[in-house]
Every structure is written in C-alpha cells, then in structure tokens.
Amino acid sequence: MFKKILNAKAFALCLLILSVSACATTSPGSMAGAEEIRRGVIEQISDVQIESNHHAGVGAVVGGALGLGVGSLVGKGNGRDVAQVLGTIGGAVAGHEVQKHYDSPVAGQQIIVRMGNGVLVSVTQATTYGLRVGQKVYIEGNGENARVIPQ
C-alpha cells in the first residue's frame, strides 16, 4: 500500500515537472509568438459601429456571486442568510449595470488596404485617429486580431 502511494506521488511529481518544463520560454532566435506584419496603402475608410462581444448576463452572475460572498461574511444564523440574499440581489443588479456600459457599440472603422501584390484586405477595428486614404500602413496580426497601424 505504501509503495502504491509513493509511486503515485512520484508519478504526479514527474507530471508536474514535465508540465512546468513545457511552459519554459523559447530561445531568443525562435519564431514562437512571432506575428505576421504586412504592408499596404489605405484605399478606403468607412465609419462603423462595432457590436460588443461580451456575453449577456455575465455581469449579473459575477456580481451576484461576489454579493453572496460578501453577504456570507456578515452576521450569524438567520442574519447571515438575509445578508447573503441581499448581497446576491444587490451584486446582481450592480453587475448588470456595469455590464450595460460594456454592451454599448463602439465607434470603429472598416479600413480597406491594398497590399503590394494588389490584394485588398478589409480590417474592422476601433477608431484609430490619424489614418487617411493613401497612407502607407502595416497590417499587424490576422483574423479578428488584425490591426491597421501607420508606417
């Protein structure tokens, strides 16, 4: 029985060491974490509204959980139960109000960039002041993480 426990602990330790070593940083010359940067010229800029990507109800749930935690620190017996209920309700209402601020659309731009090879690339991002048609720019990243930045 003792050997099984010892073997289980040794196995768990080996797994821990392997997982930590897998998180080690790479050498300075490696390409890990490298990001593609492309060059182009802005063809068109259109103003758009970017919808929030926050999930509805998350603010109320998180606020309610925090309120429950705070309420559990107050009083004893029935008083603690009442404090937990009031804390949950108050936290949910406060969390919902905070989330409403983040749910409103954000002013943005749809930027069309002509790359050196003639391909057009469209990037939608929060408004970046100072960009203008005809300006040379970099497109940093790709997909939803792509951003147009001045050269």
PyMOL CGO cylinders between C-alpha atoms (Angstrom):
from pymol import cmd
from pymol.cgo import CYLINDER

trace = [
    CYLINDER, 0.00, 0.00, 0.00, 2.81, 2.41, 0.95, 0.3, 1, 1, 1, 1, 1, 1,
    CYLINDER, 2.81, 2.41, 0.95, 4.62, 1.67, -2.34, 0.3, 1, 1, 1, 1, 1, 1,
    CYLINDER, 4.62, 1.67, -2.34, 1.45, 2.49, -4.35, 0.3, 1, 1, 1, 1, 1, 1,
    CYLINDER, 1.45, 2.49, -4.35, 1.13, 5.85, -2.62, 0.3, 1, 1, 1, 1, 1, 1,
    CYLINDER, 1.13, 5.85, -2.62, 4.83, 6.55, -3.11, 0.3, 1, 1, 1, 1, 1, 1,
    CYLINDER, 4.83, 6.55, -3.11, 4.60, 5.57, -6.81, 0.3, 1, 1, 1, 1, 1, 1,
    CYLINDER, 4.60, 5.57, -6.81, 1.52, 7.78, -7.25, 0.3, 1, 1, 1, 1, 1, 1,
    CYLINDER, 1.52, 7.78, -7.25, 3.35, 10.74, -5.67, 0.3, 1, 1, 1, 1, 1, 1,
    CYLINDER, 3.35, 10.74, -5.67, 6.42, 10.14, -7.86, 0.3, 1, 1, 1, 1, 1, 1,
    CYLINDER, 6.42, 10.14, -7.86, 4.22, 9.94, -10.95, 0.3, 1, 1, 1, 1, 1, 1,
    CYLINDER, 4.22, 9.94, -10.95, 2.42, 13.18, -10.00, 0.3, 1, 1, 1, 1, 1, 1,
    CYLINDER, 2.42, 13.18, -10.00, 5.76, 14.89, -9.42, 0.3, 1, 1, 1, 1, 1, 1,
    CYLINDER, 5.76, 14.89, -9.42, 7.01, 13.77, -12.85, 0.3, 1, 1, 1, 1, 1, 1,
    CYLINDER, 7.01, 13.77, -12.85, 3.85, 15.12, -14.49, 0.3, 1, 1, 1, 1, 1, 1,
    CYLINDER, 3.85, 15.12, -14.49, 4.29, 18.43, -12.68, 0.3, 1, 1, 1, 1, 1, 1,
    CYLINDER, 4.29, 18.43, -12.68, 7.92, 18.72, -13.79, 0.3, 1, 1, 1, 1, 1, 1,
    CYLINDER, 7.92, 18.72, -13.79, 7.00, 17.92, -17.40, 0.3, 1, 1, 1, 1, 1, 1,
    CYLINDER, 7.00, 17.92, -17.40, 4.16, 20.44, -17.46, 0.3, 1, 1, 1, 1, 1, 1,
    CYLINDER, 4.16, 20.44, -17.46, 6.33, 23.19, -15.96, 0.3, 1, 1, 1, 1, 1, 1,
    CYLINDER, 6.33, 23.19, -15.96, 9.15, 22.50, -18.40, 0.3, 1, 1, 1, 1, 1, 1,
    CYLINDER, 9.15, 22.50, -18.40, 6.67, 22.68, -21.28, 0.3, 1, 1, 1, 1, 1, 1,
    CYLINDER, 6.67, 22.68, -21.28, 5.88, 26.24, -20.21, 0.3, 1, 1, 1, 1, 1, 1,
    CYLINDER, 5.88, 26.24, -20.21, 9.52, 27.31, -20.43, 0.3, 1, 1, 1, 1, 1, 1,
    CYLINDER, 9.52, 27.31, -20.43, 10.29, 30.20, -22.74, 0.3, 1, 1, 1, 1, 1, 1,
    CYLINDER, 10.29, 30.20, -22.74, 11.91, 29.59, -26.06, 0.3, 1, 1, 1, 1, 1, 1,
    CYLINDER, 11.91, 29.59, -26.06, 15.30, 30.81, -27.16, 0.3, 1, 1, 1, 1, 1, 1,
    CYLINDER, 15.30, 30.81, -27.16, 15.57, 34.41, -28.39, 0.3, 1, 1, 1, 1, 1, 1,
    CYLINDER, 15.57, 34.41, -28.39, 16.09, 33.36, -32.02, 0.3, 1, 1, 1, 1, 1, 1,
    CYLINDER, 16.09, 33.36, -32.02, 12.98, 31.19, -32.28, 0.3, 1, 1, 1, 1, 1, 1,
    CYLINDER, 12.98, 31.19, -32.28, 9.75, 32.18, -34.07, 0.3, 1, 1, 1, 1, 1, 1,
    CYLINDER, 9.75, 32.18, -34.07, 7.41, 31.29, -31.19, 0.3, 1, 1, 1, 1, 1, 1,
    CYLINDER, 7.41, 31.29, -31.19, 4.99, 34.17, -30.64, 0.3, 1, 1, 1, 1, 1, 1,
    CYLINDER, 4.99, 34.17, -30.64, 6.04, 35.85, -33.89, 0.3, 1, 1, 1, 1, 1, 1,
    CYLINDER, 6.04, 35.85, -33.89, 3.34, 37.81, -35.66, 0.3, 1, 1, 1, 1, 1, 1,
    CYLINDER, 3.34, 37.81, -35.66, 3.00, 38.45, -39.37, 0.3, 1, 1, 1, 1, 1, 1,
    CYLINDER, 3.00, 38.45, -39.37, 3.16, 42.12, -40.40, 0.3, 1, 1, 1, 1, 1, 1,
    CYLINDER, 3.16, 42.12, -40.40, 2.10, 43.12, -43.92, 0.3, 1, 1, 1, 1, 1, 1,
    CYLINDER, 2.10, 43.12, -43.92, 2.44, 46.43, -45.76, 0.3, 1, 1, 1, 1, 1, 1,
    CYLINDER, 2.44, 46.43, -45.76, -0.11, 48.26, -47.85, 0.3, 1, 1, 1, 1, 1, 1,
    CYLINDER, -0.11, 48.26, -47.85, -1.82, 51.53, -48.71, 0.3, 1, 1, 1, 1, 1, 1,
    CYLINDER, -1.82, 51.53, -48.71, -5.26, 52.57, -47.42, 0.3, 1, 1, 1, 1, 1, 1,
    CYLINDER, -5.26, 52.57, -47.42, -7.84, 52.58, -50.24, 0.3, 1, 1, 1, 1, 1, 1,
    CYLINDER, -7.84, 52.58, -50.24, -10.96, 53.38, -48.23, 0.3, 1, 1, 1, 1, 1, 1,
    CYLINDER, -10.96, 53.38, -48.23, -12.08, 54.14, -44.66, 0.3, 1, 1, 1, 1, 1, 1,
    CYLINDER, -12.08, 54.14, -44.66, -15.72, 53.78, -43.57, 0.3, 1, 1, 1, 1, 1, 1,
    CYLINDER, -15.72, 53.78, -43.57, -17.14, 54.60, -40.15, 0.3, 1, 1, 1, 1, 1, 1,
    CYLINDER, -17.14, 54.60, -40.15, -18.94, 51.66, -38.49, 0.3, 1, 1, 1, 1, 1, 1,
    CYLINDER, -18.94, 51.66, -38.49, -20.36, 50.66, -35.13, 0.3, 1, 1, 1, 1, 1, 1,
    CYLINDER, -20.36, 50.66, -35.13, -18.66, 47.63, -33.57, 0.3, 1, 1, 1, 1, 1, 1,
    CYLINDER, -18.66, 47.63, -33.57, -21.03, 45.48, -31.52, 0.3, 1, 1, 1, 1, 1, 1,
    CYLINDER, -21.03, 45.48, -31.52, -19.93, 44.27, -28.10, 0.3, 1, 1, 1, 1, 1, 1,
    CYLINDER, -19.93, 44.27, -28.10, -18.65, 40.71, -27.83, 0.3, 1, 1, 1, 1, 1, 1,
    CYLINDER, -18.65, 40.71, -27.83, -19.49, 40.40, -24.12, 0.3, 1, 1, 1, 1, 1, 1,
    CYLINDER, -19.49, 40.40, -24.12, -21.92, 37.63, -23.18, 0.3, 1, 1, 1, 1, 1, 1,
    CYLINDER, -21.92, 37.63, -23.18, -25.28, 38.79, -21.85, 0.3, 1, 1, 1, 1, 1, 1,
    CYLINDER, -25.28, 38.79, -21.85, -25.90, 38.09, -18.18, 0.3, 1, 1, 1, 1, 1, 1,
    CYLINDER, -25.90, 38.09, -18.18, -22.29, 37.54, -17.17, 0.3, 1, 1, 1, 1, 1, 1,
    CYLINDER, -22.29, 37.54, -17.17, -22.18, 40.80, -15.19, 0.3, 1, 1, 1, 1, 1, 1,
    CYLINDER, -22.18, 40.80, -15.19, -25.26, 39.84, -13.16, 0.3, 1, 1, 1, 1, 1, 1,
    CYLINDER, -25.26, 39.84, -13.16, -23.94, 36.35, -12.43, 0.3, 1, 1, 1, 1, 1, 1,
    CYLINDER, -23.94, 36.35, -12.43, -20.48, 37.56, -11.37, 0.3, 1, 1, 1, 1, 1, 1,
    CYLINDER, -20.48, 37.56, -11.37, -21.96, 40.42, -9.33, 0.3, 1, 1, 1, 1, 1, 1,
    CYLINDER, -21.96, 40.42, -9.33, -24.40, 38.05, -7.63, 0.3, 1, 1, 1, 1, 1, 1,
    CYLINDER, -24.40, 38.05, -7.63, -21.62, 35.61, -6.74, 0.3, 1, 1, 1, 1, 1, 1,
    CYLINDER, -21.62, 35.61, -6.74, -19.50, 38.42, -5.30, 0.3, 1, 1, 1, 1, 1, 1,
    CYLINDER, -19.50, 38.42, -5.30, -22.50, 39.75, -3.37, 0.3, 1, 1, 1, 1, 1, 1,
    CYLINDER, -22.50, 39.75, -3.37, -23.15, 36.28, -1.97, 0.3, 1, 1, 1, 1, 1, 1,
    CYLINDER, -23.15, 36.28, -1.97, -19.53, 36.05, -0.83, 0.3, 1, 1, 1, 1, 1, 1,
    CYLINDER, -19.53, 36.05, -0.83, -19.64, 39.42, 0.88, 0.3, 1, 1, 1, 1, 1, 1,
    CYLINDER, -19.64, 39.42, 0.88, -23.03, 38.63, 2.45, 0.3, 1, 1, 1, 1, 1, 1,
    CYLINDER, -23.03, 38.63, 2.45, -21.65, 35.42, 3.95, 0.3, 1, 1, 1, 1, 1, 1,
    CYLINDER, -21.65, 35.42, 3.95, -19.15, 37.49, 5.94, 0.3, 1, 1, 1, 1, 1, 1,
    CYLINDER, -19.15, 37.49, 5.94, -21.93, 39.38, 7.74, 0.3, 1, 1, 1, 1, 1, 1,
    CYLINDER, -21.93, 39.38, 7.74, -23.73, 38.18, 10.89, 0.3, 1, 1, 1, 1, 1, 1,
    CYLINDER, -23.73, 38.18, 10.89, -24.66, 34.70, 12.08, 0.3, 1, 1, 1, 1, 1, 1,
    CYLINDER, -24.66, 34.70, 12.08, -27.64, 32.38, 11.64, 0.3, 1, 1, 1, 1, 1, 1,
    CYLINDER, -27.64, 32.38, 11.64, -30.71, 34.00, 10.04, 0.3, 1, 1, 1, 1, 1, 1,
    CYLINDER, -30.71, 34.00, 10.04, -28.93, 37.35, 9.82, 0.3, 1, 1, 1, 1, 1, 1,
    CYLINDER, -28.93, 37.35, 9.82, -26.24, 35.80, 7.66, 0.3, 1, 1, 1, 1, 1, 1,
    CYLINDER, -26.24, 35.80, 7.66, -28.90, 34.19, 5.43, 0.3, 1, 1, 1, 1, 1, 1,
    CYLINDER, -28.90, 34.19, 5.43, -30.61, 37.55, 4.92, 0.3, 1, 1, 1, 1, 1, 1,
    CYLINDER, -30.61, 37.55, 4.92, -27.25, 39.25, 4.24, 0.3, 1, 1, 1, 1, 1, 1,
    CYLINDER, -27.25, 39.25, 4.24, -26.42, 36.60, 1.63, 0.3, 1, 1, 1, 1, 1, 1,
    CYLINDER, -26.42, 36.60, 1.63, -29.76, 37.05, -0.16, 0.3, 1, 1, 1, 1, 1, 1,
    CYLINDER, -29.76, 37.05, -0.16, -29.48, 40.84, -0.13, 0.3, 1, 1, 1, 1, 1, 1,
    CYLINDER, -29.48, 40.84, -0.13, -25.83, 40.68, -1.19, 0.3, 1, 1, 1, 1, 1, 1,
    CYLINDER, -25.83, 40.68, -1.19, -26.69, 38.36, -4.09, 0.3, 1, 1, 1, 1, 1, 1,
    CYLINDER, -26.69, 38.36, -4.09, -29.52, 40.58, -5.32, 0.3, 1, 1, 1, 1, 1, 1,
    CYLINDER, -29.52, 40.58, -5.32, -27.53, 43.80, -4.89, 0.3, 1, 1, 1, 1, 1, 1,
    CYLINDER, -27.53, 43.80, -4.89, -24.46, 42.30, -6.56, 0.3, 1, 1, 1, 1, 1, 1,
    CYLINDER, -24.46, 42.30, -6.56, -26.52, 41.02, -9.49, 0.3, 1, 1, 1, 1, 1, 1,
    CYLINDER, -26.52, 41.02, -9.49, -28.12, 44.43, -10.04, 0.3, 1, 1, 1, 1, 1, 1,
    CYLINDER, -28.12, 44.43, -10.04, -24.75, 46.22, -9.78, 0.3, 1, 1, 1, 1, 1, 1,
    CYLINDER, -24.75, 46.22, -9.78, -23.07, 43.69, -12.09, 0.3, 1, 1, 1, 1, 1, 1,
    CYLINDER, -23.07, 43.69, -12.09, -25.83, 44.11, -14.67, 0.3, 1, 1, 1, 1, 1, 1,
    CYLINDER, -25.83, 44.11, -14.67, -25.44, 47.91, -14.61, 0.3, 1, 1, 1, 1, 1, 1,
    CYLINDER, -25.44, 47.91, -14.61, -21.67, 47.64, -15.08, 0.3, 1, 1, 1, 1, 1, 1,
    CYLINDER, -21.67, 47.64, -15.08, -22.12, 45.23, -18.00, 0.3, 1, 1, 1, 1, 1, 1,
    CYLINDER, -22.12, 45.23, -18.00, -24.60, 47.57, -19.74, 0.3, 1, 1, 1, 1, 1, 1,
    CYLINDER, -24.60, 47.57, -19.74, -21.73, 50.05, -20.05, 0.3, 1, 1, 1, 1, 1, 1,
    CYLINDER, -21.73, 50.05, -20.05, -19.64, 47.47, -21.94, 0.3, 1, 1, 1, 1, 1, 1,
    CYLINDER, -19.64, 47.47, -21.94, -22.54, 46.24, -24.10, 0.3, 1, 1, 1, 1, 1, 1,
    CYLINDER, -22.54, 46.24, -24.10, -22.95, 49.52, -25.99, 0.3, 1, 1, 1, 1, 1, 1,
    CYLINDER, -22.95, 49.52, -25.99, -21.50, 49.65, -29.52, 0.3, 1, 1, 1, 1, 1, 1,
    CYLINDER, -21.50, 49.65, -29.52, -18.08, 51.23, -30.01, 0.3, 1, 1, 1, 1, 1, 1,
    CYLINDER, -18.08, 51.23, -30.01, -17.19, 53.67, -32.80, 0.3, 1, 1, 1, 1, 1, 1,
    CYLINDER, -17.19, 53.67, -32.80, -14.98, 51.91, -35.32, 0.3, 1, 1, 1, 1, 1, 1,
    CYLINDER, -14.98, 51.91, -35.32, -13.62, 51.94, -38.85, 0.3, 1, 1, 1, 1, 1, 1,
    CYLINDER, -13.62, 51.94, -38.85, -13.68, 49.48, -41.70, 0.3, 1, 1, 1, 1, 1, 1,
    CYLINDER, -13.68, 49.48, -41.70, -10.35, 50.04, -43.43, 0.3, 1, 1, 1, 1, 1, 1,
    CYLINDER, -10.35, 50.04, -43.43, -9.67, 48.65, -46.90, 0.3, 1, 1, 1, 1, 1, 1,
    CYLINDER, -9.67, 48.65, -46.90, -5.93, 48.24, -47.57, 0.3, 1, 1, 1, 1, 1, 1,
    CYLINDER, -5.93, 48.24, -47.57, -4.37, 47.37, -50.94, 0.3, 1, 1, 1, 1, 1, 1,
    CYLINDER, -4.37, 47.37, -50.94, -1.39, 45.12, -50.39, 0.3, 1, 1, 1, 1, 1, 1,
    CYLINDER, -1.39, 45.12, -50.39, 1.78, 45.24, -52.51, 0.3, 1, 1, 1, 1, 1, 1,
    CYLINDER, 1.78, 45.24, -52.51, 0.55, 42.27, -54.57, 0.3, 1, 1, 1, 1, 1, 1,
    CYLINDER, 0.55, 42.27, -54.57, -2.76, 44.03, -55.39, 0.3, 1, 1, 1, 1, 1, 1,
    CYLINDER, -2.76, 44.03, -55.39, -4.93, 42.07, -52.96, 0.3, 1, 1, 1, 1, 1, 1,
    CYLINDER, -4.93, 42.07, -52.96, -7.46, 44.08, -50.95, 0.3, 1, 1, 1, 1, 1, 1,
    CYLINDER, -7.46, 44.08, -50.95, -7.69, 43.39, -47.22, 0.3, 1, 1, 1, 1, 1, 1,
    CYLINDER, -7.69, 43.39, -47.22, -10.53, 44.65, -45.03, 0.3, 1, 1, 1, 1, 1, 1,
    CYLINDER, -10.53, 44.65, -45.03, -9.91, 45.26, -41.33, 0.3, 1, 1, 1, 1, 1, 1,
    CYLINDER, -9.91, 45.26, -41.33, -12.58, 46.47, -38.89, 0.3, 1, 1, 1, 1, 1, 1,
    CYLINDER, -12.58, 46.47, -38.89, -11.19, 47.98, -35.70, 0.3, 1, 1, 1, 1, 1, 1,
    CYLINDER, -11.19, 47.98, -35.70, -11.87, 50.64, -33.09, 0.3, 1, 1, 1, 1, 1, 1,
    CYLINDER, -11.87, 50.64, -33.09, -11.37, 54.13, -34.48, 0.3, 1, 1, 1, 1, 1, 1,
    CYLINDER, -11.37, 54.13, -34.48, -7.70, 55.00, -34.97, 0.3, 1, 1, 1, 1, 1, 1,
    CYLINDER, -7.70, 55.00, -34.97, -7.35, 58.73, -35.46, 0.3, 1, 1, 1, 1, 1, 1,
    CYLINDER, -7.35, 58.73, -35.46, -4.80, 59.92, -37.97, 0.3, 1, 1, 1, 1, 1, 1,
    CYLINDER, -4.80, 59.92, -37.97, -5.39, 57.23, -40.60, 0.3, 1, 1, 1, 1, 1, 1,
    CYLINDER, -5.39, 57.23, -40.60, -6.26, 58.59, -44.06, 0.3, 1, 1, 1, 1, 1, 1,
    CYLINDER, -6.26, 58.59, -44.06, -6.79, 57.31, -47.59, 0.3, 1, 1, 1, 1, 1, 1,
    CYLINDER, -6.79, 57.31, -47.59, -3.49, 56.93, -49.46, 0.3, 1, 1, 1, 1, 1, 1,
    CYLINDER, -3.49, 56.93, -49.46, -1.46, 56.46, -46.27, 0.3, 1, 1, 1, 1, 1, 1,
    CYLINDER, -1.46, 56.46, -46.27, 1.11, 53.66, -46.08, 0.3, 1, 1, 1, 1, 1, 1,
    CYLINDER, 1.11, 53.66, -46.08, 0.26, 51.28, -43.26, 0.3, 1, 1, 1, 1, 1, 1,
    CYLINDER, 0.26, 51.28, -43.26, 1.11, 47.95, -41.69, 0.3, 1, 1, 1, 1, 1, 1,
    CYLINDER, 1.11, 47.95, -41.69, -1.46, 45.25, -41.05, 0.3, 1, 1, 1, 1, 1, 1,
    CYLINDER, -1.46, 45.25, -41.05, -0.42, 43.51, -37.87, 0.3, 1, 1, 1, 1, 1, 1,
    CYLINDER, -0.42, 43.51, -37.87, -1.84, 40.08, -36.99, 0.3, 1, 1, 1, 1, 1, 1,
    CYLINDER, -1.84, 40.08, -36.99, -4.63, 38.25, -38.78, 0.3, 1, 1, 1, 1, 1, 1,
    CYLINDER, -4.63, 38.25, -38.78, -8.28, 37.29, -38.42, 0.3, 1, 1, 1, 1, 1, 1,
    CYLINDER, -8.28, 37.29, -38.42, -10.18, 39.07, -35.65, 0.3, 1, 1, 1, 1, 1, 1,
    CYLINDER, -10.18, 39.07, -35.65, -6.85, 40.22, -34.17, 0.3, 1, 1, 1, 1, 1, 1,
    CYLINDER, -6.85, 40.22, -34.17, -5.71, 42.11, -37.30, 0.3, 1, 1, 1, 1, 1, 1,
    CYLINDER, -5.71, 42.11, -37.30, -5.00, 45.82, -36.79, 0.3, 1, 1, 1, 1, 1, 1,
    CYLINDER, -5.00, 45.82, -36.79, -4.05, 48.62, -39.20, 0.3, 1, 1, 1, 1, 1, 1,
    CYLINDER, -4.05, 48.62, -39.20, -1.28, 50.84, -37.88, 0.3, 1, 1, 1, 1, 1, 1,
    CYLINDER, -1.28, 50.84, -37.88, 0.55, 53.74, -39.56, 0.3, 1, 1, 1, 1, 1, 1,
    CYLINDER, 0.55, 53.74, -39.56, 4.01, 53.11, -41.01, 0.3, 1, 1, 1, 1, 1, 1,
]
cmd.load_cgo(trace, "trace")
